[in-house]
Amino acid sequence: MVGRVPAGRVPQSAPMTTPPTADGSAPEPAVQPAVPTEDTVPAERPPVSMRRAMAFMTTTSMLVPLIGVASAPVLARALGVEGRGEVAAAMAPAALVVAVGTLGLPEALTYHLARRPEAARRALASSSAISLLLGALCWTLSWAFADSLTGGDSSLVGIMLVGTALALPTMVVGLLRGAAAGLQMWGTIAADRVLSSVLRLVVLLVLALAGLLDVRVAVISMSLVPVLTGLVYWRVLRRRPPLPPDDPLLREREQEGPQRPVTADVVAFGSRTWLGSVASMATGRVAQLLTAPLAGTTQLGLLVVAITISDVLFILVTAVRDALFGVSARVDDREQLMAISRSATLVGAVGALVIGATVPLWIGPVFGEQFTAATAPTWWLLLAAVANVPGLMAGAGLGAWGRPGLRSASFVVALVVLLAGFVLLVPSGGAVGAGIAAVASGAAMSVFAVAAAARLTGARASAFVVPRRSDVVALGSEGRRAVRALLARSPLRRGPRR
C-alpha cells in the first residue's frame, strides 16, 4: 500500500510549486482573483513544501524552549518552589478546557482547509461558535469543581477561574492556528510562536523587576499573552474566492462527487479527533493536575522545572509533527514521513543525551539551588520525550491519511498508562515517579501508533523507528545546507559597499 494516493491528495511527483526565487525561498503564487476586492487574497494555495514547513517550525521551536528556560527562572526565583507549583495548579484546568472546548476542530480545520482553502471563513465561524459554547460549559464545570481542581486551596480558586475564563479566547486562537496550517501559512505560525515566547519573557521579567509578580499576576499575564499574539492570524480571515477551473484540486473534487458543507466535514473529522485531543492535552497536564494532590506542591514545583527543561526536546518534536501533519494532509508521501520519523527519533535521542549529561552542571545556578532535586526527574522526562517521537510521527500520518480515530486511540492509550503510573508511583516517588510514568506512557503510545501505521501502509514497524544510514546522510546534508544558507546571509561574507 506504500505509495497509494487517496482521493483528494496530490502525489509527491505531481508539480506543486513554481520555481524557487534567487535566494532559494518559495515564491508566492501570482493568481488574480475572479472578482478582485480589497478584502480578497489569491485563491491559489501557497507552495506545499515539506522543507519550508520544517524550516519555519523547527527553527522557531528551538527558540521557544530556550526562551521558556529563560523565563522559568524568573518565575522560580520570584515565586519559589511552592508558588511555582501554585501557578501550575491554577493554569492546568485552563489547558484542559482548551482541549475539551475545541472538540478536535483545529486538526479538522488543518485537514480540510488544506483541500478547501476557499471555505476558511465559513469553517472558522462555525467552529468558533461551537468551541466557545463548549468552553463556557467547561468553565461552569470548573467553577463547580473548583475545590477539587485546586487541591482544597481556597486561595487558588479565584485565580484558577480567571485563568480558565481567559482560555476561551485562547481556544479561538487555536482554531486560527489550525486553519493557518491547512492554508500552509507556516511563516505566520512561526511568527506567533516567536512573539508569544518573547512577549511572555519580557512581561514576566518586567513584572519581577518591578516587584509585582505574584501567583495571580503570573496566571493572568501568561494567559493573556497567547491571545494578544494570536492577532497575527488576521490574514486567515481574508476572503478567498473559488478556485479557478484549471486548479488540480478542483478536478479531484469533481471526481469525488458532490461535496458536503465544510462545517459538516470539519465537525465529523473533529469528532473523531476530539477524544484524542482531550487525551493528548490531559496527558500533558496530568502532572500539574495530580502531582499536588498526590505528593504536594513542592514536588509539583520540582516537576514543573523538569518539564521546562525536557520541553526543549518535546516542543521541537511536536513542531515537526505539526508540520508533517499539515503538509501530509495535502501531499501523500509515506516514505518521506517514515524517514522523518526515524530522523526525528535519532535527533531526539542525541539531544536527550547532551541535555541529560550537562543538566547537573547548570540546573542549580540557573533555577536556584533548591531546584537541584529536579535533576533526576529531568532525566526521566528526557527519556520520555524520546519514547514519544515515533508515536507522534506515526500519529501525524494516521491523521493525514484520513484515520484520525486510530490517532486518537493512541493518545487514549498514553493517557490510561500515565494515569495508572501516577496513581502507583507519584505518592511514594514524587517527581521521579511522575517521570517514570511518563516514560511508560510515551512507550505505550508509540507502540500502538507505529503498529497501526505499519499495518495501514504495509511497512515494517522498524521503518518508523530504527534510523538508517541514509537518514544520517540526509541529516548531514540538511545541516550543511542550513549552514551554507546562514553563512551566505552573514554580513561577514558580503563585500564592502561601494
C-alpha positions in Angstrom: 0.0 0.0 0.0 3.0 2.3 0.2 2.7 5.0 -2.4 -1.1 4.7 -2.8 -2.6 8.2 -3.2 -6.1 8.5 -1.6 -8.7 10.6 -3.3 -8.1 14.3 -2.7 -4.4 14.0 -2.4 -1.6 15.0 -4.8 1.2 12.6 -5.2 4.7 13.8 -4.5 5.6 13.6 -8.2 2.9 16.0 -9.2 4.1 19.5 -10.0 3.0 21.5 -6.9 5.3 24.6 -6.9 6.6 27.3 -9.1 10.4 27.6 -9.5 12.2 29.0 -6.4 13.4 32.5 -6.2 17.0 33.6 -6.3 17.6 33.2 -2.6 16.1 29.7 -2.6 12.8 30.6 -0.9 9.5 29.5 -2.1 7.7 32.2 -4.2 4.2 33.4 -3.5 1.8 32.3 -6.3 0.6 35.1 -8.5 -3.0 34.3 -9.3 -5.6 37.0 -9.9 -8.9 36.5 -8.1 -12.0 36.3 -10.2 -13.5 39.4 -8.6 -10.7 41.5 -7.0 -11.6 43.4 -3.9 -9.5 44.9 -1.1 -10.6 42.1 1.1 -9.6 39.3 -1.3 -6.5 37.2 -1.4 -5.4 34.8 -4.2 -7.3 31.6 -4.3 -4.2 29.6 -5.2 -2.7 27.6 -2.3 0.8 28.5 -1.3 3.5 26.1 -2.4 3.4 22.8 -0.5 6.9 22.3 0.7 7.9 20.0 3.5 11.3 21.7 3.7 9.7 25.1 4.0 7.3 23.9 6.7 10.0 22.1 8.6 12.4 25.1 8.4 9.8 27.5 9.9 8.5 25.1 12.5 11.8 23.6 13.8 13.7 26.9 13.8 11.0 28.6 15.9 10.6 25.5 18.0 14.2 25.7 19.1 13.7 29.3 20.1 10.5 28.6 22.1 12.0 26.3 24.7 15.1 28.4 25.0 13.0 31.4 25.9 11.0 29.1 28.2 14.2 28.1 30.0 15.0 31.8 30.4 11.5 32.7 31.7 11.2 29.7 34.1 14.0 31.0 36.4 12.1 34.3 36.6 9.0 32.6 37.9 11.0 30.2 40.1 13.1 32.9 41.8 10.2 35.3 42.2 7.7 32.8 43.5 9.7 30.0 45.0 9.0 26.3 44.7 5.6 26.4 46.3 4.5 29.5 44.4 5.6 28.0 41.1 3.6 24.9 41.9 0.5 27.1 42.7 0.8 28.8 39.3 1.0 25.4 37.6 -2.1 24.1 39.5 -4.1 27.3 38.7 -3.4 27.1 35.0 -3.8 23.3 34.5 -7.7 23.4 34.2 -7.5 26.2 31.6 -5.3 24.0 29.3 -7.8 21.1 29.7 -10.7 23.5 28.8 -8.9 24.4 25.6 -8.6 20.7 24.7 -12.2 19.9 25.5 -13.7 23.0 24.1 -12.0 22.9 20.7 -13.5 19.5 20.0 -10.6 18.4 17.8 -11.5 21.2 15.4 -8.0 22.7 14.9 -6.8 19.4 13.4 -10.0 19.2 11.4 -9.5 22.7 10.0 -5.9 21.8 9.0 -7.1 18.6 7.2 -10.0 20.1 5.3 -8.7 23.6 4.6 -5.6 22.0 3.0 -8.1 20.8 0.3 -10.8 23.5 0.5 -8.9 26.8 1.2 -11.8 29.0 -0.1 -14.0 27.8 2.8 -11.8 29.1 5.5 -14.1 31.9 6.8 -17.2 29.7 6.9 -15.4 26.9 8.6 -13.8 29.2 11.2 -17.1 31.0 12.0 -19.0 27.7 12.8 -16.0 26.2 14.6 -15.6 29.2 16.8 -19.2 29.2 17.8 -19.1 25.6 18.7 -15.9 25.9 20.7 -17.0 29.0 22.6 -20.2 27.3 23.6 -18.3 24.2 24.9 -15.8 26.4 26.5 -18.4 28.3 28.5 -19.8 24.9 29.6 -16.3 23.8 30.7 -15.8 27.0 32.7 -19.1 26.3 34.5 -17.8 22.8 35.4 -14.5 24.3 36.6 -16.4 26.6 38.9 -18.5 23.7 40.2 -15.4 21.5 41.0 -13.0 24.3 41.9 -12.1 22.9 45.3 -11.1 19.6 43.8 -9.1 21.1 41.0 -7.1 23.3 43.4 -6.4 20.6 45.9 -8.6 22.2 48.5 -6.6 25.5 48.4 -9.3 28.2 48.6 -6.8 30.9 47.8 -6.3 29.5 44.3 -10.0 29.2 43.4 -10.5 32.7 42.1 -7.1 32.7 40.3 -8.0 29.4 38.6 -11.4 30.6 37.5 -9.8 33.8 35.9 -7.3 31.7 34.1 -10.0 29.3 32.9 -12.1 32.2 31.6 -9.1 33.5 29.6 -8.9 30.1 28.0 -11.9 30.9 25.8 -10.2 33.5 23.5 -7.2 31.2 23.5 -9.4 28.5 22.0 -10.2 30.8 19.1 -6.5 31.4 18.5 -6.0 27.7 18.4 -8.6 27.4 15.7 -6.9 30.2 13.7 -3.6 28.3 14.1 -5.1 25.1 12.8 -6.6 26.9 9.8 -3.3 28.6 9.1 -1.6 25.2 9.0 -4.1 23.9 6.5 -3.5 27.0 4.3 0.2 26.3 4.5 0.9 29.7 6.3 4.0 28.4 8.1 5.6 31.9 8.4 2.5 33.2 10.2 2.6 30.3 12.6 6.3 30.8 13.2 5.7 34.5 14.0 3.0 33.6 16.5 5.4 31.1 18.3 8.2 33.6 18.5 6.2 36.6 19.5 4.3 34.6 22.2 7.6 33.3 23.8 9.4 36.7 23.6 6.4 38.7 24.9 5.9 36.2 27.8 9.6 36.5 28.8 9.5 40.3 28.6 6.3 40.7 30.6 7.4 38.3 33.4 10.8 39.9 33.6 9.4 43.5 33.9 6.9 42.4 36.5 9.5 40.6 38.5 11.9 43.5 38.4 9.1 45.8 39.5 8.2 43.5 42.4 4.7 43.0 41.1 5.0 39.3 40.2 2.9 37.0 42.3 0.7 34.0 41.6 -2.3 35.9 40.4 -0.4 38.3 38.2 1.6 35.4 36.7 -1.5 33.5 35.8 -3.3 36.4 34.2 -0.2 37.6 32.2 0.7 34.2 30.9 -3.0 33.6 29.9 -3.3 36.9 28.0 0.0 36.7 26.0 -1.2 34.0 23.5 -4.4 35.9 22.9 -2.5 39.1 22.0 0.0 37.4 19.8 -2.8 35.5 18.1 -3.7 38.7 16.2 -1.0 37.7 13.7 -3.6 35.3 12.2 -5.7 38.2 10.8 -4.8 37.1 7.2 -6.6 33.8 7.7 -9.9 35.7 7.9 -9.5 37.4 4.5 -11.9 36.3 1.7 -10.7 33.7 -0.7 -12.6 33.4 -4.0 -13.5 30.0 -5.5 -10.7 28.0 -7.1 -10.0 28.6 -10.8 -11.4 26.0 -13.2 -8.0 24.6 -14.1 -6.9 24.0 -10.5 -5.9 20.3 -10.0 -7.6 20.3 -6.6 -10.9 21.3 -8.2 -10.7 18.4 -10.7 -10.0 16.0 -7.8 -13.2 17.2 -6.0 -15.2 16.7 -9.2 -14.0 13.1 -9.3 -15.0 12.5 -5.7 -18.6 13.6 -6.4 -20.8 16.2 -4.5 -19.1 17.9 -1.6 -20.8 18.2 1.8 -20.9 21.6 3.6 -17.5 22.3 5.0 -18.9 22.7 8.5 -20.3 19.1 8.4 -16.9 17.8 7.2 -15.0 19.7 9.9 -17.3 18.6 12.7 -17.2 15.0 11.5 -13.4 14.9 11.4 -13.1 16.8 14.7 -15.5 14.4 16.5 -13.1 11.6 15.6 -10.1 13.5 16.8 -11.7 15.1 19.8 -11.1 12.3 22.2 -7.5 12.1 21.1 -7.1 15.8 21.5 -8.5 15.7 25.1 -6.4 12.7 25.9 -3.3 14.4 24.5 -3.8 17.6 26.4 -4.7 15.6 29.6 -1.6 13.6 29.2 0.5 16.8 29.1 -1.4 18.3 32.1 -1.9 15.3 34.3 1.3 16.2 36.1 0.1 19.6 37.1 -3.4 18.3 38.0 -2.5 15.3 40.1 1.0 15.9 41.5 -0.1 18.4 44.0 -2.9 16.3 45.5 -0.8 13.1 45.5 2.6 14.5 46.5 2.3 18.2 47.4 3.1 21.5 45.7 6.9 21.2 46.4 7.1 18.1 44.3 5.0 19.8 41.7 7.4 22.7 41.6 10.3 20.4 41.0 8.4 18.6 38.3 7.5 21.8 36.5 11.2 22.8 36.3 12.0 19.3 34.9 9.2 19.7 32.4 10.5 23.1 31.4 13.9 21.6 30.6 12.7 18.5 28.8 10.3 20.6 26.7 13.4 21.7 24.7 13.1 18.3 23.0 9.4 17.8 23.2 8.5 21.2 21.6 10.9 20.5 18.8 9.3 17.1 18.2 5.8 18.4 18.3 6.7 21.2 15.8 8.0 18.6 13.4 4.8 16.6 14.0 2.5 19.6 13.3 4.4 20.5 10.1 4.3 16.8 9.0 0.5 16.6 9.5 -0.2 19.9 7.7 1.8 19.0 4.6 0.9 15.4 4.6 -2.8 16.4 4.6 -2.2 17.7 1.1 0.7 15.6 -0.2 0.8 11.9 0.3 4.5 10.8 0.6 4.6 7.9 3.1 8.3 7.1 2.5 9.2 10.7 3.4 7.0 10.5 6.5 8.8 7.3 7.7 12.2 8.8 7.0 11.3 11.9 9.0 10.1 9.7 11.9 13.4 7.9 12.0 15.4 11.1 11.7 13.4 12.8 14.5 14.0 9.8 16.8 17.7 9.9 16.2 17.9 13.7 16.7 15.8 13.4 19.9 18.0 10.6 21.3 21.2 12.6 20.7 19.6 15.8 22.2 18.4 13.9 25.3 22.0 12.6 25.9 23.5 16.0 25.5 21.0 17.8 27.8 21.0 14.9 30.3 24.7 14.9 30.6 25.0 18.6 31.2 21.9 19.3 33.3 23.6 18.7 36.7 26.1 21.4 35.9 23.7 24.2 35.4 20.3 23.4 36.9 21.3 24.8 40.3 22.9 28.1 39.1 20.1 28.7 36.6 17.0 27.9 38.6 18.3 28.1 42.2 20.0 25.5 44.4 16.6 24.4 45.8 15.8 23.0 42.4 18.8 20.7 42.1 16.5 17.9 43.2 14.8 18.2 39.8 17.8 16.6 38.1 16.6 13.0 38.3 13.0 13.9 37.2 14.6 15.7 34.2 16.5 12.6 33.1 13.3 10.5 33.1 11.3 13.2 31.2 14.0 13.4 28.6 13.8 9.7 28.1 10.0 10.0 27.9 10.3 12.7 25.2 12.4 10.3 23.0 9.9 7.5 23.6 7.1 9.7 22.3 8.8 10.5 19.0 7.9 7.6 16.8 4.3 7.6 18.0 3.8 11.3 17.4 5.2 11.0 13.8 3.1 7.9 13.1 0.1 9.5 14.6 0.5 12.5 12.2 0.5 10.1 9.3 -2.7 8.4 10.6 -4.5 11.7 10.8 -3.3 12.9 7.4 -4.3 9.6 5.8 -7.9 10.0 7.0 -7.7 7.7 10.0 -8.0 10.2 12.9 -9.7 7.6 15.1 -6.6 5.5 15.3 -4.6 8.5 16.1 -7.0 9.4 18.9 -6.8 5.8 20.2 -3.0 6.1 20.6 -3.4 9.2 22.8 -6.0 7.4 24.9 -3.6 4.5 25.4 -0.9 7.0 26.5 -3.3 8.7 29.0 -4.5 5.4 30.6 -0.9 4.3 31.1 0.1 7.6 32.5 -2.8 7.8 35.0 -2.1 4.3 36.2 1.6 5.2 36.6 0.8 8.3 38.5 -1.5 6.5 41.0 1.1 3.9 41.6 4.3 5.9 41.6 3.8 9.5 42.5 2.6 9.2 46.1 5.8 7.5 47.1 8.2 8.7 44.3 7.1 12.2 43.8 8.5 14.0 40.8 10.7 11.0 40.0 7.7 8.7 40.0 6.0 11.1 37.6 8.9 10.9 35.2 8.9 7.1 35.2 5.2 7.1 34.5 5.8 9.5 31.6 8.3 7.0 30.0 5.8 4.2 30.2 3.1 6.4 28.7 5.2 7.5 25.8 6.4 4.0 25.0 2.8 2.6 25.0 1.6 5.4 22.7 4.5 4.8 20.3 3.9 1.0 20.2 0.2 1.5 19.4 0.6 4.3 16.8 3.5 2.7 15.0 1.8 -0.7 14.8 -1.3 0.9 13.4 0.6 3.0 10.8 2.7 0.0 9.8 -0.4 -2.1 9.3 -2.1 0.6 7.2 0.9 1.2 5.0 2.1 -2.4 4.8 5.6 -1.3 6.0 7.6 -2.7 8.9 7.3 -1.0 12.3 11.0 -0.5 12.3 10.6 1.8 9.2 9.2 4.4 11.6 11.7 3.9 14.4 15.2 2.5 13.5 17.5 5.1 11.9 19.2 4.1 8.6 22.5 5.2 7.1 20.5 7.2 4.6 18.9 9.1 7.4 22.2 10.1 8.8 23.4 11.2 5.4 20.2 13.2 4.8 20.6 14.9 8.2 24.2 15.8 7.5 23.2 17.2 4.1 20.4 19.3 5.5 22.7 20.5 8.2 25.4 21.6 5.7 22.7 23.3 3.6 21.5 25.2 6.6 25.0 26.3 7.5 25.7 27.4 3.9 22.5 29.4 3.8 23.3 31.1 7.1 26.8 31.9 6.0 25.5 33.3 2.7 23.4 35.7 4.6 26.1 36.7 7.0 27.4 40.3 6.8 30.9 38.9 7.1 30.6 37.2 3.7 29.4 40.3 1.9 31.8 42.5 0.2 32.2 46.2 1.2 29.7 48.6 -0.1 30.8 50.9 -2.9 
